Amino acid sequence: MKLKPMADNILLKQTEAEETTASGIILAATTKEKPAIYEVVSAGPEVKEIKAGDKVVVGNYTGSDIKLDGVDYKFVKLEDVLATVTD
């Protein structure tokens, strides 16, 4: 099943949380915080600035969460994207 965002909506997929801290401490699954960085799966036709594969930062409490085929996704509006992530 595929999801296609409409208008200025963006479909995001959660990036993996860090397994260890910078000092090498392994984190338990319950202590891991969800990162605010998401990968763009697809964007609606009104979104010109962001494309599939980009990494973006969004607020922790924005958008609508959905689970499809065992994968967690988030729908957000373009205005909810705070920044893009570049190397």
C-alpha positions in Angstrom: 0.0 0.0 0.0 1.3 3.5 -0.9 0.5 6.9 0.6 0.5 10.0 -1.6 0.4 13.3 0.2 -2.0 15.9 -1.1 -1.6 19.8 -1.3 1.3 20.9 0.9 1.5 17.8 3.1 4.8 15.9 3.5 5.1 12.2 4.4 8.0 11.5 6.7 9.7 8.3 8.1 11.4 8.3 11.4 15.2 8.0 11.3 16.8 5.5 13.6 17.6 6.6 17.1 21.2 6.5 18.3 22.2 3.2 20.0 25.1 4.6 22.0 26.1 8.0 23.4 29.1 10.0 22.3 31.1 8.5 25.2 30.2 4.9 24.1 27.4 4.1 26.6 24.8 1.7 25.1 21.3 3.0 25.6 18.4 0.8 26.5 15.4 0.8 24.2 13.2 2.4 26.8 15.6 5.4 27.3 16.0 6.3 23.7 14.4 9.5 22.7 12.9 9.8 19.3 15.0 12.1 17.2 13.3 15.1 15.6 15.1 14.3 12.3 12.9 12.5 9.7 13.5 11.3 6.1 11.1 12.6 3.5 9.3 9.8 1.8 7.2 11.9 -0.5 5.7 15.4 -0.7 2.5 16.9 -2.1 2.3 18.7 -5.4 2.5 22.2 -3.8 5.8 21.4 -2.1 8.7 22.7 -4.2 11.5 23.1 -1.6 11.7 19.5 -0.3 11.9 16.2 -2.2 12.0 12.6 -1.4 15.2 11.5 0.4 15.8 14.8 2.1 16.2 14.9 5.9 14.2 17.5 7.8 13.7 18.6 11.4 10.2 18.9 12.7 8.8 19.6 16.2 8.2 16.6 18.4 4.4 17.2 18.7 3.6 18.3 15.1 1.8 16.3 12.5 -0.2 13.1 12.5 1.3 9.7 13.2 0.3 6.7 11.2 1.5 3.1 11.1 1.3 1.3 7.8 2.7 -2.2 7.1 4.6 -2.1 10.4 6.4 1.2 9.6 5.8 4.4 11.5 5.1 7.5 9.4 4.3 11.1 10.1 2.3 13.6 8.0 3.2 17.2 8.4 2.4 20.5 6.6 5.3 22.3 4.9 5.0 25.1 7.5 5.8 22.5 10.3 9.3 21.8 8.8 11.8 23.8 10.8 15.0 23.0 8.8 16.6 20.7 6.3 19.6 18.7 7.3 22.7 18.8 5.1 26.2 17.2 5.6 
